[in-house]
Amino acid sequence: MAADSSFDVVSKLDRQEVDNALNQTAKELSQRFDFKGTGADISWSGDQVVEIKGNSEERVLAALDVFKSKLIKRNLSLKILDTEEEPKISGKEYRLPISLKEGIGSEDAKKISKLIRDEFPKGVKAQIQGDELRVSSKKKDELQAVMTLLKEQDLDVALQFVNYR
């Protein structure tokens, strides 16, 4: 009897890549002509929080677009960003805190698990283990089909597949 093959579905944050994207954005904000004199700035304001500041709402949103483009160039999903709708005014400047999402929440894990059960009722098992999901099956082809299925879904979390064995 062959052992089950498995992989883990996780939502991890590559902190170094996010930091690189943030530094590139800060450099571009300091050098670009349309950001000169606007007080536009981006920096870490906590362990999982990035804050964008500027003297107008439009400049803050433009800086957010620059940050998003830098994340995309570094192959990071924009699903890691949890932004508020509009920048808040604080004194003379606008601030937009952006928290970074990491881990699969219990609701999302249940949704993914149900999706796998519905599509593959017999051979594939999905177990929730904290903030990740272990998917196992006797057939590796089914596991690859599960990966393809999850990549095609429009979920609220950025998924990675690790520990494939």
C-alpha positions as CSV (number, residue, x, y, z in Angstrom):
1,M,0.0,0.0,0.0
2,A,1.5,3.3,-1.1
3,A,1.7,6.2,1.4
4,D,-0.4,9.3,0.8
5,S,1.2,12.2,-0.9
6,S,0.5,15.6,0.5
7,F,1.2,19.4,0.4
8,D,0.4,22.3,2.6
9,V,-1.6,25.4,1.5
10,V,-0.2,28.4,3.3
11,S,-0.4,32.2,3.1
12,K,3.1,33.4,4.1
13,L,4.5,36.8,3.7
14,D,8.0,37.2,2.2
15,R,9.0,40.1,4.6
16,Q,12.3,40.7,2.7
17,E,10.5,41.2,-0.6
18,V,7.9,43.5,0.9
19,D,10.7,45.5,2.5
20,N,12.5,45.8,-0.8
21,A,9.3,47.0,-2.5
22,L,8.8,49.5,0.3
23,N,12.3,50.8,-0.1
24,Q,12.0,51.1,-3.9
25,T,8.7,53.0,-3.4
26,A,10.3,55.4,-0.9
27,K,13.2,56.0,-3.3
28,E,10.8,56.7,-6.2
29,L,8.6,59.0,-4.1
30,S,11.7,61.1,-3.2
31,Q,12.9,61.3,-6.8
32,R,9.8,61.6,-8.9
33,F,8.8,65.1,-10.1
34,D,5.1,64.8,-9.3
35,F,5.8,63.9,-5.7
36,K,8.3,66.8,-5.0
37,G,7.1,69.0,-2.1
38,T,4.0,66.8,-1.4
39,G,5.4,65.3,1.8
40,A,4.7,61.8,0.3
41,D,6.4,59.2,2.4
42,I,6.0,55.4,3.0
43,S,7.4,53.5,6.0
44,W,6.9,50.7,8.4
45,S,4.7,51.7,11.3
46,G,4.6,48.4,13.0
47,D,5.5,44.7,12.5
48,Q,2.8,44.1,9.9
49,V,1.7,47.7,9.1
50,V,2.9,50.0,6.4
51,E,1.9,53.7,6.5
52,I,1.7,56.1,3.6
53,K,1.7,59.9,4.4
54,G,1.2,62.9,2.1
55,N,-0.3,66.4,2.1
56,S,-3.3,65.4,-0.1
57,E,-5.5,62.4,-0.5
58,E,-4.6,62.1,-4.2
59,R,-0.9,62.0,-3.5
60,V,-1.4,59.3,-0.8
61,L,-3.4,57.2,-3.3
62,A,-0.8,57.8,-6.0
63,A,1.9,56.6,-3.6
64,L,-0.2,53.5,-2.9
65,D,-0.4,52.8,-6.6
66,V,3.4,53.0,-6.8
67,F,3.7,50.6,-3.9
68,K,1.3,48.2,-5.5
69,S,3.3,48.3,-8.8
70,K,6.5,47.5,-6.9
71,L,4.9,44.6,-5.1
72,I,3.7,43.2,-8.4
73,K,7.2,43.5,-9.9
74,R,8.5,41.4,-7.0
75,N,5.9,38.7,-7.7
76,L,3.9,39.4,-4.5
77,S,0.1,39.2,-4.6
78,L,-1.9,42.3,-3.8
79,K,-4.1,40.1,-1.7
80,I,-1.6,40.5,1.1
81,L,-2.7,44.2,1.4
82,D,-5.5,45.1,3.8
83,T,-6.1,48.8,3.1
84,E,-8.8,51.1,4.4
85,E,-11.0,52.8,1.9
86,E,-9.7,56.4,2.2
87,P,-6.7,58.1,3.8
88,K,-7.5,59.7,7.2
89,I,-6.5,63.3,7.9
90,S,-4.2,63.8,10.8
91,G,-3.3,67.5,11.4
92,K,-2.1,68.8,8.1
93,E,-1.3,65.5,6.5
94,Y,-3.2,62.5,5.2
95,R,-2.3,59.0,6.5
96,L,-3.2,55.6,5.1
97,P,-2.3,52.6,7.2
98,I,-2.0,49.3,5.3
99,S,-1.9,46.1,7.3
100,L,-0.3,43.0,5.7
101,K,-2.2,39.8,5.9
102,E,-0.5,36.5,6.7
103,G,-1.9,33.1,7.4
104,I,-5.2,31.6,6.3
105,G,-8.1,32.6,8.6
106,S,-10.5,29.9,9.8
107,E,-13.3,31.1,7.6
108,D,-11.1,31.0,4.5
109,A,-9.7,27.6,5.5
110,K,-13.2,26.2,5.8
111,K,-14.2,27.6,2.5
112,I,-11.1,26.1,0.8
113,S,-11.7,22.8,2.5
114,K,-15.3,22.7,1.4
115,L,-14.3,23.6,-2.1
116,I,-11.8,20.6,-2.2
117,R,-14.4,18.2,-0.7
118,D,-17.0,19.3,-3.3
119,E,-14.7,18.9,-6.3
120,F,-12.8,15.8,-5.1
121,P,-15.3,13.9,-2.9
122,K,-13.5,10.5,-2.7
123,G,-9.7,10.6,-2.9
124,V,-8.6,14.0,-1.5
125,K,-8.6,14.9,2.2
126,A,-8.0,18.5,3.5
127,Q,-7.2,19.1,7.2
128,I,-7.0,22.5,8.8
129,Q,-3.9,22.9,10.9
130,G,-3.8,26.3,12.6
131,D,-3.3,28.9,9.8
132,E,-2.5,26.4,7.1
133,L,-4.2,23.5,5.3
134,R,-2.8,20.0,4.7
135,V,-4.1,18.4,1.5
136,S,-3.4,14.7,1.0
137,S,-4.3,12.0,-1.5
138,K,-3.0,8.7,-2.7
139,K,-2.7,10.1,-6.3
140,K,-0.3,12.9,-7.1
141,D,-2.4,13.8,-10.1
142,E,-5.3,14.7,-7.9
143,L,-3.0,16.9,-5.7
144,Q,-1.9,18.8,-8.9
145,A,-5.5,19.1,-9.9
146,V,-6.3,20.6,-6.4
147,M,-3.4,23.1,-6.9
148,T,-4.8,24.1,-10.3
149,L,-8.3,24.5,-8.8
150,L,-7.1,26.7,-6.0
151,K,-5.1,28.9,-8.3
152,E,-8.2,29.5,-10.5
153,Q,-10.4,30.5,-7.6
154,D,-10.8,34.1,-6.6
155,L,-10.0,33.8,-2.9
156,D,-9.3,36.7,-0.5
157,V,-5.9,35.3,0.5
158,A,-2.6,34.9,-1.4
159,L,-1.9,31.1,-1.4
160,Q,1.4,29.3,-1.7
161,F,1.9,25.5,-1.9
162,V,4.7,24.0,0.2
163,N,6.0,20.7,1.5
164,Y,4.9,18.8,-1.6
165,R,5.8,15.1,-1.1
